[in-house]
Amino acid sequence: MRQQTFFGPTLRDIPADAEATSHQLMLRAGLMRQTAAGIYTYLPLGTRVMQKIQAIVRDEMNRAGAQELLMPAVQPAELWEESGRFDDYGPELMRLNDRHDRRFVLGPTHEEVITSIIRDGIHSYKRLPMNVYQIQTKYRDERRPRFGLLRGREFIMKDAYSFEPSEEALHKSYEIMFEAYRNIFRRCGLDFRAVKADAGAIGGTGGTHEFMALADIGEDTIAYSDQSDYAANVEIADVAPPATEPEDTPAELDFEKGWTSGEELASKRGLPLSAVIHGHLYYINKAPVLFLTRGDHKISDVKVGNYFDTLQVEEASSAQTEHLFGAAESFIGPVQAPTDVKIIADQAIRPLTNAICGGNQTEAFYLNVDHRRDCEIDAFADLRIVQEGDPSPDGKGNIQFAEGIEVGQVFKLGTKYSEAFGATFLDENGKSKSLQMGCYGIGISRTLAAVVEQCHDESGIIWPKALAPFDLHVLMINQKDEDQSTLAENLYEGLQAEGYDVLLDDRDERAGVKFKDADLYGMPIRITVGKKAGEGIVEVKDRKSGEMTEVQVENLPAYLKDIGF
């Protein structure tokens, strides 16, 4: 490809609204342009990388025995109502009506469509297992699109769906896909971790893992053990249970007014934050529930929803809290709580004695609270967000944090969708059973952004060899110099004949502009045809190491092979 006519417009300045490094570099290097908030056009350079990611995904999916198909992006709302997700998915689900006022959604995922297709197409165990996948544009009405491709309203995704006759077969398919994902992200050159995760709106009860690319801009935090393989999204990371014995002998319950917070009262009494009990009022499936955590802990909304196995989790408003408890959230607690409010406490509350909690009046608190004596807790559960330094739940080492970008996730859905859609088959004994189902997603466009987040320097992108838009970038420094133009043209033709994908910078630009654009584009190898062209010598630069070597043209093919090209 000749750069003179290649559509890859670069920017010198960083766009003001681009926070993430990947967003900045992909705009500056001409990989994409914004069409609307969270919606992008992929220019030729970005499209080339996207196609290489897709080729790796297809290769590994096909090796794993999956078959490619293509489903519609526009889906009938009735399918989502049949699964129960039309309301559960929330405002991120893009809804629309056609001219006949029929309701549709723009698919963020395709469990409903594929389950309805398989239901009508497979009826016998002899046709199982079955694994199908597609690569397609998805839609999500993000409230606040940001970070470029990392949080967009339109994105490219690979989604696969497996159908099995048994839980054992589902587990086997899950393991096959898990390994395929590891291969995909390795081949893409990513530094990643596979972590335990939450199923979210996809659902299912069989377990799920996220594949997280490590990056400072990551919107997710990974909790991992410093001495084992344990890793999980911080929102669902298990917390090792504390001791269950009371910490101290309970003192007499006391009540005081005139304090602005439990923390202030604890400080005045010389008590740690861990002696304060915080109340958090939620509506779970529209019913009020008071959750309790220690003052030095944060509650996990995901764990709250998972405890009740529901997506209908809503934090109570100030008005709702005042109505039920007669005070703002800062002053609510389990002692003398309304009888119609269920109380669930984090397991760290269990050993507390002589604690402080809200008095259910403004600026009022109970002291010397012993939950065994002073309140009625319905259940204890792991509700809090794990903290750095906590013991690892597997008993090996302590928890550390790292930031990550979710690039893929695998789910064991079980019979969640097959039962909703009546997707059954006849087993070897002629008995009707619901299909066991798995779901496996990779964010193609997110993977592109994650690679750029990990692979760059102050000058631009540094593409891994497997994803580079072009293998080689040949720079003709002065196209008016006959030696340079002749040698550059011969190299361009000869290297392509050798099987290389070559970008030739034949533009009428200053050398400095060409070097800056080459570094910004980030091809693995830059070959500069300059002043020594008459001697048959070119300069070869390794973009990643920065190492530059002068090479005789006749030795160039052998040299490229020696360095892995």
N, C-alpha and C positions, 0 to 999 in steps of 0.2 A: 504494500500500500504506500502510495506517495503522499507525504504529509502536506504537500502543496494543495491537494484537493481533499484531504482527509478532514472530516468534520469533527474536530476535537478542540473547541475553543477554550483557551485557558484564561484564568483570572489572576491578576497580580495581587489584589487586595483580598483579605478575608471578609466574606459576607457578614454583615453585622448580626444577622439572626442565626448564624451557624455556631452553636455551642460546642458540639462534639468535633473532635479532630477528624473523624471519618467524614462527617458532613462537610467540613471546610475543604478537605482535600479532594473529595469527589466533585465538589463544585469548581474548585480552582483548576483541577486537572481535566475538566470537561467530560466527566463520566456521566453527568446528569444535570438537569435543570428543573427547578420547581415549576409546576403548572398551577398548583393550588396548595394550600396548607396541608402538609402530609401526603401530597400526591406529586409524583415526579415522572419526568420523561427520561428514559435511559438513552443517552447518546451512544454513538458507535463504540467508543472505548468501554463504557460501562456494559453495553450489551455483549461485547466480546467476553468480558470476564464472567458475566452472568451465564453465558452459554457454556463456558468451561466448568463452572460449578455444576450446572445442570448435567453436563456429560459425566462428571464423576458420580453424581447422585444416581443417574440412570444405570451406569455400569455396576455400581454396588447393589442397587435394588434388583437389577436383573440377575446378578449372581446369587442373590438371596432367594430367587424364585418368584419375585413379584412380577405382575404383568401391568403394563401401562395402559391407561385409558384416559378419557377426558370427559368430565362432567360439566354441566352448565353452571355459570356463576350466578344466574338468576334462578332462585328456587321458590316454589310455591309455599306460601305461609302455612298452608295446611299441614305440610310435612313437619314443620317446626312445632305446630300445635300438637301433632300426633306424638311427638317425642316429649312434649312438655317444656321445651326450651324457648318457645316464642316469648314468654313473659320472663322466664328465669334469666335469659341471656342479658337483659337490661338494655340501656340506651345505646350501647355500642353496636347493637344489631341494626344495620341499615335496612329500613323498611320502605317499600314503595307500592303504588297502585298503578295498574295499567289503565288504558282508556276505557276498559269495561269495568273498572273499579275492582278488579281482582287483586288480591293482596300477594305481594312477593317480598322476598328478602334478597339482599346481595350477600352471598355466602362468605362467612368468615372461616367456615369449615364445612365438611360434607358428610358427616355421619348419617344424617337423615336421608340424603339422596342415595348413598351407596347401600344403606340397609334396605331401603325399599326396592332397589334393583336386585340385590342378592335374594331378597325374600321371594321375588317372582321368578328367579332364575335357577336357584339351587334347592333341591328337595330331598336329596339322598346323601348319606355319608360317603358314597362312592365318589362324589364330586369335591370332597374336602381333603385337605385344607385348601383354602383359596386366599390369595393375597394380591390385591390390586392397588395401583397408585396412579397419581396424576401430578403434573406440575402446572400450576394455574394461578391466576391473579385472585387474591382474596380481598375482602373489604371489612373494615372495622371503623366505626364512627368515633374515633378518639376525641375525647373532650379537649385535650391539649396536645396536638401533634408536636413532637420535638425530636431533636437529635437526628434529623434526617431520616435515613431508612430504619433507624432503630425503633422509632415510635411513629409509624405512619398510618394513614387511613386506607391506603391501597398498597398491597405488598404481594410479592411472588412467593409461593410456598409449594413444597412437595408434601402431599398428604397421602398416606397409605393406610389400607384397612385390611386386616386379616380376619378370616372366619374359620372357626375350628369346631370339631365335634366334642371337645372336652376341655376341662381346665388344664389338664396335663399337656394337651396339644397346644393350647394357648401359651402356656409358659415356654414351651419349646420355640414357638414362633417369636415370642417376645425376646428371647435370648439371641435368636438369629438376627433380628432387626437391631437389637442393642449392639451387637458386634459390627453389623453393617454400618451403623452410625459412627462407631469409633473409627472405622476405616475411612469413611467419607471425610470426617473432620481432620484426621491425620493427613490425608492426601491433599486437603485444602491448606495445609500448613498452619493450622490453628493450635494454640496452646489452650487446652480445654479440660474440663472436669465433668464427669457424669455424677449427678447428685440426686438424692431423693427429693421429690417435689410434690406439689399439690395439684390435683386433677382439675380444679377450677370448674369452669362451665362445661368442659368436656364430659366430666363425670366418670363413673366407674369406681369400683371398690377394690380392684385387683392390684393396685400399685402403679407408680409412675416415676420416671426419672427424666430430669432435664439435662441437656448437654450445654454447659456454660463455657463460653470463651472468656478467658480472664482478660479484663481491661479496666482501667481506672474509671472510665465513663459508665461502666456497667450499671444498669438500673436495678439489678438484683445483687444481693449479698449472699455469698456462699459461706456456710459454717463447716469447717473441716477439722478433723483431728490432726494434731501435729505428730502423732505416733501410729496412725492406722489409716486405712482406706476410707473411713467414715467421712461422708460429705453429704450435705443437704442444703436446700434453700433455707435461708435463715428464718423464713416465715413458718416453716413446718419442722425445722430441726428439733429432734427430740431433746428433752432436758432430763438429765439423770435425776431420779427421785431423791428428795432429801430424807433426812432422818425423820421418823414419825413420832419420836418421843417428845413430850413437852419440854421447852427450853428452860422453864423456871417454875417456881411455885406461884400460882395465881394470887394476885393481890385483889383487894376489894374493888369492884367496878366503880369508876368515878365519872363525873360529867362536868365539863367546863365550857364556858362561853368566852367570847372575846378574842378568838384566835382566827387569823386570816387563812391559815392552812395547817394541815397535819404536820408538814415539814417544819413549820415555825414552832409548833408546840413541841415536837420531838427535839429540836435543837435546844430549846430552853430547858428541857428536862435532861439533856445530855444523852439522848437516845439516838441510835442510827436510823437512817431511812428505812432499813429493813424491818423496823418495829412499827411502821405505818402501814395500815391496810387501805388500799385505794378501792373505791367502788366504781364500776363501769356499767352503766345501764344500756342495754341493747334491746331491740325488738327482734326476736327470733321467730320466724313464721307469724309475725304480727303479735306475739305474746311477749310481755316484759320479762327480762332475765337480768339479774344483777350478778356480774362477774367480779371476783375479788383477786387482786394481786398485791404483792408487797410494794412498798413505795419506791424501791430501787429497781423494780422490774417493769417491763412494758408488755401490755397484752397483745396477743397476735389475733387479728381479725380472722385469719385463715383457720387457726386452731379452733376459734370460737365456732365458725361455720361447720368445720369438720366434726366437732363434738356432737352437733345436732344433725349432721349429715344433710345440710341444706345450704342453698345459695342465698336464701332470703334472710340476710343479716343486715340490720340497719342500726347504726348508733343512734341512741335517743337524742332528740333535740332538747334544747334548754327548756322549752315549754313543757315537753313531756316529762322531763325529770322533775321540774317544779310541781307539776300536777300530781305525780305519784308520791314524791318524797317530801314536798314542801320546802325544798332547798335546791341550790345549784349542785352540780356534780361534785364539786370540791368538798361538799359537806355531807354526802350520802354514805351510808354504811349498812352493815347487816344487822346491827342491834336495833330491835324494834322496827325492822323493815316492814313494809306493807305485806300482808299475809298472802296476797295474790301474786307476789313476785317470787319466782324461783331463784335460788341462790346457788351458784356454782363457783367454787374457790379453786384457785391455782394450788397445785400440790405443795408449793413452798409455804402456804399459809398453815399447813397442818401442824408443824411443831411450834407455832407462835403462841406465846403467853404474854400477858401484860402489854398488849399492843395498843395502838391508837387507831381509831376509825371515826368517820364522820358521824355526827349526832343527829342527822336528818333535820337539822335546823341551821339557819345561817350563822356562821362563825361559832359553831358548837361542835364539840368532839367528846367521844367517850375515851377514857383512859383505862389501862389495866384490863383490856379486853381479852377474854379467853373464849375462843369460839365454841369450845366444848360445853361451856356453861352459859354463855350470854347470847347465843344466836343459833339459828337452825339452818345449817348448811346442807343442801340437798345432795351434793356430790363434790368430790375433789377430782381435778383433772390437770393434765399438762396444758396450760393456757398461755404461758409467757414466751416471749422471744428469747432465745438463748443469748448469752453474753460471752464475749471473748474471755478466755480464762476459765470458763465453766468446765467441769469434768466432761470428757467425751462420753456420750451415752453407751458406747460399747465397752467402757471401762479402760480404754487405752489412750492415755495422754489427755491433753486439754484442747478446748475449742479455740480455733483461730478463724479470722475472717478474711475474705478476699472478695473483690468486686467482679461481677461477671455479666456477660451478655447472653441471654438465652438464644441459642441458635437451633435447638431441636428439642423435641420431647417425645417420649414413648409412653403409651398407656395400655394397661390391661382393663378393657371396658367390661369384660364379663358379658352379662346378658342385659345390660341397661337398655340398649337400643333394640336388640332382637326381640325382647319381650314387649317393648312398646309397639313394635311394628308387626308382631306376629311372625317373625322370621324363624321358621322351624325347619327341621329335617327329620327324616326317618333313619334311625340307627340300624345296626346289624340285626336287631331283633324286631324291626318294624315299629319301634316305639318313637313317638314324636318328642323331639327335644328342641329347646331354644339354642341357637347358635352362640358359641362363645366368640367374642369379638375383641380385636386389638386395634389400636389407632396409633399412627406414627407420623409425626410432622417435622419438617425441616424448613426453616425460614431461609429461602434462597437469597433474597435481597438482604436479610439480616446477616447472613453469612458473609456476603460481600462487604458490608459495613464493618463487621467484626474483624475481617482480615485486614482492612485498612487501618482500623484502630490498633492492631498489633504490629503491623508491618509498615513503618514509616520512620522518617527522621525529619529534621528541620527543613530539609529541601523538598520533600515530597514523599510519594508512595514508593515502597520497595516490594514489588510483587513476588510472591513465591513462584517458582518456575512453572508449577502446574496451572496457575491461574493467570499468568501474564497475558495481556491482550496481544502482544507480539513477543516472539522469542528474542529478537534482536532489533536494536534501534541503530540504524546507520546514519551518521551525520556527515553531510557534505558541507564543509565549512565555507567554501567559496565556489559556488556553482559556475562562476565565470572563469575559474582556473581550469584549463583543459585537462591537466593531469588529474586534478581532483574529480572533475565531473566524469571523466572516462573511467577512472578506477571505481568511483562510487557506483556508477551504473553497472559496471561489470560485477561488482560485489553483490549488488541488489539482485541481479538476475541469477548469478551463480549460487548464492546462498539459498534462494528460493528453490533452485533445482536440487539442492542438497536436502530439501524437506523442511527448511526453516521458514517460519512466518516472520516477515521482515517489514519494518516501517522505515522508509527512507525519508530523511528530512532534506528535501530539495528546495526548501523555501528560500526566498531572497531576504534573509534576516541576518543580523549581526551574530557572530559566534556566541557571544554571551547570552543572547536570547535563546539560541538553540540548546546551549548547555543547561540553562535554567528549565526550559520546557522538558528536556530529556529527564532531568532529575525529578521533576514534578510528575511526569508520566510514570516513571519508575520501572521501565523494562529491565529485566535481569542483567542484560549485557548491552553496553553501548560501544559501538565501533565508530571511531572518529577518523574520517579521511581528511587530512590536513596538509601541512607544508611538506611532509615527507612522502606525499603521494607519488612524486616522480621517482623515488627510490623504491617504490613498492612496499612502503611501510605504513601500517595503520596503528592507532592506539586503541586498545581494548580495555574497557573499564567494567569491573564487577560492581554493580550498583549497590549490593549489600555491604561488601567489605570496603568499597572505595578504592581497591587496588587497581592500578593502571599499568599495563604492559604493552610495549611496542612489539608488534608481530609482523613478520614478512607475510605478504598476502598469500604466497604459495603454501605457507605453513598454517594459515588461519583455520581451515577445516579440521586439521589434526589438533590444533590448540584448543578449539572449542570442544572437541570430543574429550580431550584430556581434562578439562575443567567441568565436565558433566553436561555439556551441551552438544 
